[in-house]
Amino acid sequence: MNDKTQKIVIIGNGIAGITCARNIRKRDENSEILVISGETEFFFSRTALMYIYMGHMKYEHTKPYEDWFWEKNNIKLKQAWVERLDYGNKTLHLDSGNKIIYDTLILATGSVPNKFNWSGQDLKGVQGLYSKQDLDTMEMNTAGINRAVVVGGGLIGIEMAEMLASRKIPVTFLVREKNFWDNVLPIDEARLINKHILEHHIDLRLGTELKEIEGDESGLVKSVVTDKGETISCQFVGLTVGVSPNIKFLQDSALETKRGVLVDRFFKTNIENVYAIGDCAEFHEPPASDRKNIEQVWYTGRMHGETLAYNLTAENPVAYQPGMWFNSAKFFDIEYQTYGLVPNEDKEGISSFYWESETGKNCLRLVFEEKSQRLLGANSLGWRLRHEFFEKAIEKEWTLEKVLKNLHKADFSTEFFEKFYKKVFKKYENETGKKIALEKQSFFHRLIGSRA
């Protein structure tokens, strides 16, 4: 436990900043902790924004902690925007004109939606989706409209398309790539999602880019023009072409930045007692050979917060260890999970085994090293599998056949769901001529398997 009393100020109340605040408090009862955010007063689950719009949740349902939690844990909250930082005097200048002094400063300022200088991108009815303010703006911008256009074929894009479709608003979805998210997904998975998007009555335009956005005399969006020369009439344009670190107000100062705030493996910036975590942090070097300098994912933000909190309260700090890469998402009603290394294109020395159900709603890809046959990664769509299974299999360097023999243990589905692993075995046996014999199961797995 840290006996030093200091004032720790965190800018940003997303998953990284709040995780850091909570974990500092667990180890340090004395220091003052202040979290500043202009977005909202209280921490909420950003991934749940779409469900508020769709009517599945209310804003208060997205707050993981009751409002009294913060006072009880002696974590102070302030809703304000920081306009300028004076590192020499350790002072924050707020939009209200007030100043805040800090001893330790943690930057957890998140991301902002990308814009690429399209003509008309600042018209009313054109926006991204990241913050609570973006959601409120989308509510106003989509009221009573006849058609929407979503630009960008990533996770936020398909979420926005689903949101609009839930309100019976016709959606045209412009995707620059030849298949949905094929800069991440292998071609089979990308095509599976193509079909699923079309089945949900989304006007999917693959290989199509936005050229410009046109407005009317009052400054409202009225149409978009594609690189194919087509004009599509619409009253709303969602720009979902990725996000960038939210560091504009931090630039042009002594703080070293590139795309994000540059940090080492301990989240230290070039300025003493100033740290950066979460979406806004950019490592000088990737923290592992298979990781990126910037990783804007919920769980990495949580790990950043946990690691920095430990380092600020422990005698022996530790370098950030990201572990196995994983991510999850939903494409309408198809769940997606990925673990470890799953290249979107063929790579020398790496192979994969792919199975897809007859319905085209479920699939599994197991990626392995050709020479050793050891598992490198896995994708699953429409089939919920256990994270700990793949973490163990990749860490212990299981071979492809060992993974298959134990695949029933990874199945997370309840007893009344179809057991896809049996069909996976059948395809593998047909392709290789090798019979798969299940390894010993626990009583629980034998019981579930017997009812499948």
Number of C-alpha atoms within 10 A of each C-alpha: 13 15 11 11 12 13 16 20 25 26 24 26 27 25 27 30 32 24 20 28 26 19 18 24 20 14 16 20 16 15 17 17 23 19 24 24 22 16 17 18 15 21 23 21 14 15 13 16 23 19 15 16 20 15 11 10 14 14 14 13 14 17 15 12 13 11 13 8 11 15 10 9 14 16 17 15 20 15 15 18 17 22 14 16 19 12 17 9 10 15 16 22 16 17 13 10 9 10 13 13 15 21 16 17 23 26 24 33 25 27 20 19 19 15 16 8 9 11 14 18 20 16 19 18 22 22 23 25 24 18 17 15 13 15 18 13 17 22 11 10 18 18 12 9 12 14 20 25 26 27 26 24 24 17 16 24 23 23 21 24 25 22 21 23 17 13 13 11 19 19 24 20 25 22 23 20 16 16 23 29 23 19 16 14 19 18 17 17 27 19 18 18 22 19 14 18 20 12 10 12 12 20 16 20 20 16 14 18 17 22 16 17 22 19 21 10 7 8 13 18 23 21 22 23 16 16 13 11 10 11 16 16 16 22 22 27 29 22 23 24 21 18 18 18 23 19 20 11 11 19 14 9 12 13 15 15 20 13 14 24 29 24 22 19 17 20 26 20 23 16 13 12 16 20 23 30 32 30 29 26 34 25 23 15 15 15 18 14 7 11 16 13 17 23 17 18 14 18 17 22 26 19 20 27 28 21 24 30 23 18 18 20 19 14 10 8 14 13 13 18 13 14 14 17 17 19 15 14 15 14 16 15 11 16 16 20 20 22 21 22 20 23 17 16 11 11 8 7 10 17 19 19 15 18 20 21 13 8 7 15 18 20 22 23 20 21 24 25 17 14 9 12 18 21 28 24 24 23 25 23 25 19 22 17 22 14 15 10 15 24 18 12 19 22 13 11 17 19 18 21 17 18 22 22 18 19 21 21 21 17 18 14 14 11 15 9 11 12 18 19 20 13 14 21 20 15 16 18 13 11 10 8 10 12 13 17 12 15 14 11 13 9 9 9 14 13 12 14 13 8 9 11
